Structures are given as C-alpha cells and as structure tokens.
Amino acid sequence: MPAYKGKNGTWYAMVRYTDWRGEKKQKCQRGFETRRDALAWEAQLKLQKRADIDMTLESFYELYKEDIKPRLKENTWITKESIIEGKILPYLGKRKLSEITAKDIVDW
C-alpha cells in the first residue's frame, strides 16, 4: 500500500492485513518525516503480521525485543541483549530463519 502525505506535511501509512484468527484488520501510523520512513514501517509491519519464516534473524530479534523487553527486569534484559547482539547476531544475523540449520548452530 502506498504512503500518503497529510495536511500538516508529515507522511502516514495504512496497512490492511489478516491476523492469526483470520480477521481482517487495518492499521494506520502517522507522523513520518519522509515517505521512505512510512514505507519502511509498512514493510516491517507486513513482515511482522505475516510471521514468515523467510525473515532474517535480525528482523526476528527486533520482533522478539519488542515483545519480551517490557516483561523482563532490566538486568535480565541487559544480559540477554549482550549475548544476542555480541555473540549470535554477528554470526547468524543476516541469514534467513529458514536457512539456519543445526549444523550452523554447531559450527557457531
């Protein structure tokens, strides 16, 4: 879906999707400085809602971080973050989830 320019000069994007229960939903986000930012938000939301196994490990980590971080204590999150960002993502971050095999994990 395209991005639109609002009356106040900022951009917004609207996305229609089907959720995990099969219900059709629509989401709108306003206040983007550029059209490119609005389209990037739209693409990220589509990946998130589609829950596709073809996303990269880095994209999955961003979704995981948004979901888990508010539920953990600060020190627990700092430990998890340092392990994931310092050890796992440099080796496997650019690979798609569907491409990661048990052999890759053992080699890592």
N, C-alpha and C positions, 0 to 999 in steps of 0.2 A: 504494500500500500504506500502511497506517496506521503510526503510530509507537506504540511500547509503552513503558510505564513499568517500569523494572527494580526489583529488590528493594532496591537501595541508594538509590532515589529519583531516579536520573537516567533520561533517556529514551534509547531506541535505535530505529533504523530498519533494516528489512530490505528489500532490493530484489532482485527476480528480473528478469533480462534475458537477451537473446540476444546473444552477442558477434559480432564480424565474421566469424568462421568458422562461425557457425550453431549453436554450442554454447550450451546453456542454463547460466547461471551464477547464483549468489546471492551478495550482498554484504551484510554487516552492519556498522554503525558504532554504537558505544556511547559513552556519556558526555556526552550533550547536556543542558544545563541546563533547556531548555524543549522542549515538544512542537513549537513553531513552528520551532526550530532543526533538529530532527530531520527535519521535513517539508521544510524548505528544502534540507537536504543531499540528501534523496531526490530532489527535483525537479531539482537541479543534476546529480546523477549520471545520472538518466534522460536529460537533455539531452546529456550528455557521451557516454554509451554509444550513444545513438541517432544521433549525428553528423548532426543535422538542419540543413539549410541555413536554417531559419527562426529560428535563434538570432540574438541581436543581436551586433554586432561586439564589444561589451564582454564578453559571455559567451565569445565565441570567443577573445578576448585572454586571459581568465583561464585557459582550457584551454592556450593557447599558452605562457603564462608558466609554468604547472606543468610542461610538457613540456620547454621549452627552457632555462629558467634554470639548472638543475643542470649542464648541459653546456657552459655558456659561462664565460669568465673574467669576473671581477667588473666590470672597466671596460667590457667589451663589452656586458654586460647593462645597465649604467647608461646607456650611450649609447642603446641600443635603447629602453629604458624611457622616457627623456626624450622621444625623438622620438614614440613611440606615444602616451604619455599627454599630452604637451604640444601635439601638432600634429594627430594623426589622430583620437583619440577625442573631443575636443571637437566636431569637425565631423560625424563619421560614427558615433560610438559607440552612439547609441540606435537606429540603423537596423538592420533585419534584413539578413543577408548576401544573401538572395535579392533584396532591393530595391535594393542598391547596383549602379549601372551605370557604364559607362565615362565617361559624361557627368558623373556625380557626382564621379568622380576628377579629371577635367579641371577642373571648376569649383572643386574644392578646391585 
